[in-house]
Amino acid sequence: MIYHIVVGDMAAGPLEGAVMSEPSLQGEIVVLKDILHVGPIQKTEGQGFSELRTEFWQQVIPQDKELKVDDMERLLEVSNALYKDETAQAWFWMAPAPADVCAYHWMLPYLSKHMGRFQLLNIANLPFLNEAGKVFYPKSISEILPRELVKARRLARPVTPAEVEVDGEEWRKLVEENAGIRTHGGGKKLASQPETFYDNQLMSFCSHQFQKASRIVTQALSKFGIPTGDIYLGWRLRKMAEDGTLLLQGNVLKELKDFEVKLPGGDAQQAPVAEENVATS
């Protein structure tokens, strides 16, 4: 039995195809939903990790939605399954992306208890073939064809005791720093950054005319390849409005398409962003 751990539903898609087509890969796919390179990772006394992450994302997502983060519970289920079945293994399919590298460091203290059965499959700097048969270097598991993932299974290797010691220290350092953002520095290295790290990139697409927040975020994602996703960047637009860096109008508590953004200046006046609707000019 193999528990295939992957970050995100999009990455799970091609992996499901690989598992279904290759008998040696048969097992269960465990999808981690959280992206640990944004938001707090240091718990307070008496607080669970899932509670910490849920509280953070409830601030970030539109307020007409509910979200519960339970990756920790899912990880503990895998660990318990490995205790019960000594032949079972956990494979983590890691792409060279901050969410994946953070997930590796986070799960290490739990799965390293099963030494020799926690396998790492790191695709960083490895060539794969796309649908046209051309070589490329993917940044995400979601970019890889199922048949190429089947070939990649041979790259799986056990995490070593030396890695547990060195990489475990990396996560402890990140938790102590508890920054708003963690960026990928190559390999398994991560660097703590303030939550304002991508704000200037967002603002570079803002003008003194109102534009849809969805347009601003889409442009920033496209040009700069910001790895946080659109929901987090929409939250940053709202946070910048709170300190007067930007002006917003529309229903700021809903989706990105429901409000607009501009730089200060002109005749428009901003109502408090906590209200459902912001006054137009």
Buried (B, 14 or more C-beta within 10 A) or exposed (E): EBBBBBBBEEBBBBBBBBBEEBEEBEBBBBBBBBBBBBBBBEBEEEEEBBBBBBEBBBEBBBEEEEBEBBBBEBBEBBBEBBEEEEEBBBBBBBBBBBBBBBBBBBBBEBBBEBEEBBBBBBBBEBEBBEEEEEEEEBBBBBBBBBBBBBBBBEEBEBBBEEBBEEBBEBBEEBBEBEBBBBBBEEEBEBBBBEBBBBBEBBBEBBEEEBBBBBBBBBBBBEEBEBBBBBBBBBBBBBBBBEEEBBBBBBBBBBBBEBBBBBBEEEEBEBBEBEEEEBEEE
